[in-house]
Amino acid sequence: MLGLTAAAAAHAADDPAPPHFTDATAASGIAASYDGEWQYMVGGGVAAFDCAHDGRASVLIAGGESAAKFFRNVSPAGGPPKFEHQTSGLELKSVIGAYPIDIDGDGEVDLVVLRVGEIDLMRGLGNCRFENANAAWGFVSQDAWWTSFSATFEKGERWPTLAFGSYVDRTNDQPWGTCTQNLLYRPARDKGEPQRRFAAPLPLAPSYCPLSMLFTDWNRSGTPSLRVSNDREYYEGGQEQMWRIPPGEPPRLYTEAEGWKYLRIWGMGIASYDLSGSGYPDYFLTSMADQHLQRVDRPQGGAPAGPAFADVAYKHGVTAHRPYAGGDLRPSTGWHAQFEDVTNSGLVDLFIAKGNVAEMKDFAAKDPNNLLMQRADGSFVEMGDKAGIVSFEQARGAALADFSLSGAVDILVVNRNAPARLWINDTPGRGHWLGLQASEDGPNRNAIGGWIEVKVGDRVQRRELTVGGGHASGQLTWVHFGLGPALEAEARVIWPDGSADAWRPLAADGYYWLRRGQAPAPWRPRAE
Amino acid sequence: MSGKAARGWLAFAVLVFGACAQADESPRPSPEAVLDARYRLVLDLVRHTATYSPPVASRAFAYLGVTGYEATASGRPDMLTLAGQLHDLKNLPKREPGAVYDEALTLDAALSAATRRFFDNTGPTGQRAMKAMDAKFSPGVEAGLPAGVVARSEAYGRALASAVSDWADGDGRNEIANMGFPLEYKLKDGPEHWRPTSAVALQQTPLLPDWGETRTFAMPMGASCDLPPPRPYSVAKDSAFYAEAREVDDVVTHLTPERKEIARFWSDDPMLSTTPPGHWIQIAMQVSDKLGLPVDKRVDLLARLGVATADAFIGCWQTKFEYDSVRPITFIRANFDATFTPLLITPPFPEYPSGHSTQSAAAAAVLTQVFGENFAYDDSSHVRDGLPARHFASFAAAAEEAAVSRLYGGIHFRWAIEQGLVQGRCVGRYANALKTRP
């Protein structure tokens, strides 16, 4: 027997206090399912966003063959979560997933909706109403099986750049090796002048069937690159990819000569967070069997010399390769992943949505979602069972967010051919917390590409503000930071142009808007 | 439709039905075309079924090869059955004397059933592909045939596949749990023994440690082609073992572009290729197509090749776990180069002998017996993955290149490669000794 048991026992004394969640689905009003067979074996995302300017994260849940459903968050602040199923204009069929982003910078959140067929850019009209804006924004969608998305605002642009990943040729009975083209939509220019619409797309070729992509500033250069996680099941000659996308220049792949290392996985989801406190994000990549945690190589602890990443999942105890509950010992299948601090301890934890692709006999059928809690030494321990979130549906997308404005992160999971579930966080003795959003005037209102940093003592937590990643799921809502026992902290924004605000003191247990050069503005929910 | 998608049913139909198809008649695929179409699907399924590591793939190729062979041989007086020649293979169903069978349809029904049997565990796309082939291809095979012939041919093909399936049940290898990695395994003490070589949690135990005990096909037993021990483990700088480790480090450090290309060409990683035995099946198919071999020669070749590679993996695994040798990466990093990084990912099982070497030599022995010692050919197996075709002067030369590719890849010592070739040639002789003609 391997020596893992002894190692686990040695760690037991250092384990964090377990979180606790209660299944609040039935009472919450959320009733949705991601339905369908082969074309919907992937996808099943959820977008969480505030479309009512009331600080509450409403959700759009992909329906696959069924229509997507919008649920407006009407939860009383701090009370039990409450959602109302409303007509919003988002009731589209064949939806794989969705990501919120304010495309036109009007202060109303828009949605990018990935579908089997066409991509829909849905313009927010206010009060949680949406309309298709493809034509208005010069966006011409191609017909494909759209499975991944990310966005950035390139330097000097007043309009976002959108990257889309597509899967296989769905008309082919033997679709292996038929990965269809990924596309990059940049802002249009007319006689050199930037326009508020999209240009014809550029191919991101070669394309290798991505199920997740993320614009991220992996080397803190100020220019994000596009990480693409590809499904090895379908590509031929493929691998994981990272595109360098310099402003005004064509995209080009990072190469082996530059340090990029050949990696081939069943790439299904990307989550990022600076776990080591180095200032550089780590990337958690979901897959089948072993999950992966990639950390950039930094010679002598300095800046990265190139895009070379080492897999540190085994070292940190986050391979999550086999179910921890339910008695099914076959390898596990990971989808959406997200780093959040669910006990407000000051250390982020890791949630992974799990579920069999579709009756794959060699992989676990009873495959519970993971909730890996971070220890002080940086390793993780599984506590999904103690937390009360064990379930055996085929999970896909998810959103971890403070849905009930309680200062704690709740968990909403979308399941394939089964009801979505909402677990409300009722962990006793949680630590203190902050809920922060960065905002500025101009086209990039949510400071996508910037960073929010929170400092307690000399320890800094930081989160890159991104649109993309996960598995067909994105969110634009409060960025949550746990503070542990601290009653106050400092926070600042490093804006997308690289300028950093001064550190500002904040009292714990509150929500704040962070605006460039201004004192943090406290936000409180309106009285119901 | 994209360029790649052109490999789908349209291109497939063109290949299968051939350019001679007349617009005003319903062309029926030949037995050769049936064999080609079914095997191409199997190669895709091998690549895309998670349990199909090289030993498991070789087993499927052996049973499928025997199924295809018997489906054809049972209808020809000039071919002998393999029942009674392969271990525990007996009592195969007989054709009805004097009754009419269609050879293409019999073969299609047999291979369809066998494919479903051996790839029952494949994923949703593989299941969809198998259903689609049965729904769209098989009707063309039976088109225009009298109903009685259709029923009789399909029933016989299925009965044959069922009998082979029952035979396969007897080897105890139907279930490959945990992708072949045991949940518990006691590592042997001592630095000379295998240690996990990656930080992949699933691979902290070795792949299929008892595969060497699998029932063999033509070879008497797993140890029939046993080998001398590996070089004695030693950290002494003047030892043969240390010198071989130094050689691996030196080769990897100074890889030429051609050696890199060779290492990648023969990498044949599971889930990313058709695996090493599948690579040799592809070679056999390419050569058969080029020569326009008739179906009787093709099924004979595919059966022997399946048997040879399956026995090769059994024999190789028997030796691997007899000696349980350390991999180069473990020794080199521990003793003289902590940063040693092989070009290829080190496979998660003991080092000696090299599996690719063993099974390549066995496969080459079969192909050499059929096509001759100096049969030159081009191998385009990996063109779809962006690797150009390679030319070989003979099958033996290809096997030798496959073997030395593991040195270039940094995953084997030279002795394991050389002895793997010796073992494979021995295994190949058993497959070659099968009598298929009166």
HADDOCK unambig.tbl for C-alpha pairs under 7 A between the chains (distance, minus, plus):
assign (segid A and resid 1 and name CA) (segid B and resid 184 and name CA) 5.42 0.50 0.50
assign (segid A and resid 1 and name CA) (segid B and resid 185 and name CA) 5.60 0.50 0.50
assign (segid A and resid 1 and name CA) (segid B and resid 186 and name CA) 5.37 0.50 0.50
assign (segid A and resid 38 and name CA) (segid B and resid 124 and name CA) 6.87 0.50 0.50
assign (segid A and resid 169 and name CA) (segid B and resid 5 and name CA) 6.82 0.50 0.50
assign (segid A and resid 172 and name CA) (segid B and resid 5 and name CA) 6.51 0.50 0.50
assign (segid A and resid 172 and name CA) (segid B and resid 8 and name CA) 5.87 0.50 0.50
assign (segid A and resid 173 and name CA) (segid B and resid 8 and name CA) 6.81 0.50 0.50
assign (segid A and resid 173 and name CA) (segid B and resid 129 and name CA) 5.39 0.50 0.50
assign (segid A and resid 173 and name CA) (segid B and resid 132 and name CA) 6.26 0.50 0.50
assign (segid A and resid 174 and name CA) (segid B and resid 8 and name CA) 6.30 0.50 0.50
assign (segid A and resid 174 and name CA) (segid B and resid 129 and name CA) 5.45 0.50 0.50
assign (segid A and resid 177 and name CA) (segid B and resid 4 and name CA) 6.70 0.50 0.50
assign (segid A and resid 178 and name CA) (segid B and resid 4 and name CA) 5.31 0.50 0.50
assign (segid A and resid 178 and name CA) (segid B and resid 5 and name CA) 5.59 0.50 0.50
assign (segid A and resid 233 and name CA) (segid B and resid 48 and name CA) 6.18 0.50 0.50
assign (segid A and resid 236 and name CA) (segid B and resid 384 and name CA) 6.46 0.50 0.50
assign (segid A and resid 236 and name CA) (segid B and resid 385 and name CA) 4.81 0.50 0.50
assign (segid A and resid 237 and name CA) (segid B and resid 385 and name CA) 4.03 0.50 0.50
assign (segid A and resid 237 and name CA) (segid B and resid 386 and name CA) 5.84 0.50 0.50
assign (segid A and resid 290 and name CA) (segid B and resid 200 and name CA) 6.35 0.50 0.50
assign (segid A and resid 290 and name CA) (segid B and resid 201 and name CA) 6.35 0.50 0.50
assign (segid A and resid 290 and name CA) (segid B and resid 202 and name CA) 6.67 0.50 0.50
assign (segid A and resid 314 and name CA) (segid B and resid 199 and name CA) 5.65 0.50 0.50
assign (segid A and resid 314 and name CA) (segid B and resid 200 and name CA) 6.78 0.50 0.50
assign (segid A and resid 314 and name CA) (segid B and resid 201 and name CA) 6.46 0.50 0.50
assign (segid A and resid 319 and name CA) (segid B and resid 201 and name CA) 6.51 0.50 0.50
assign (segid A and resid 321 and name CA) (segid B and resid 201 and name CA) 7.00 0.50 0.50
assign (segid A and resid 321 and name CA) (segid B and resid 202 and name CA) 6.86 0.50 0.50
assign (segid A and resid 330 and name CA) (segid B and resid 178 and name CA) 5.26 0.50 0.50
assign (segid A and resid 331 and name CA) (segid B and resid 178 and name CA) 6.22 0.50 0.50
assign (segid A and resid 358 and name CA) (segid B and resid 124 and name CA) 6.23 0.50 0.50
assign (segid A and resid 360 and name CA) (segid B and resid 121 and name CA) 6.54 0.50 0.50
assign (segid A and resid 360 and name CA) (segid B and resid 122 and name CA) 6.59 0.50 0.50
assign (segid A and resid 360 and name CA) (segid B and resid 123 and name CA) 5.06 0.50 0.50
assign (segid A and resid 361 and name CA) (segid B and resid 121 and name CA) 5.29 0.50 0.50
assign (segid A and resid 362 and name CA) (segid B and resid 121 and name CA) 6.55 0.50 0.50
assign (segid A and resid 362 and name CA) (segid B and resid 179 and name CA) 6.92 0.50 0.50
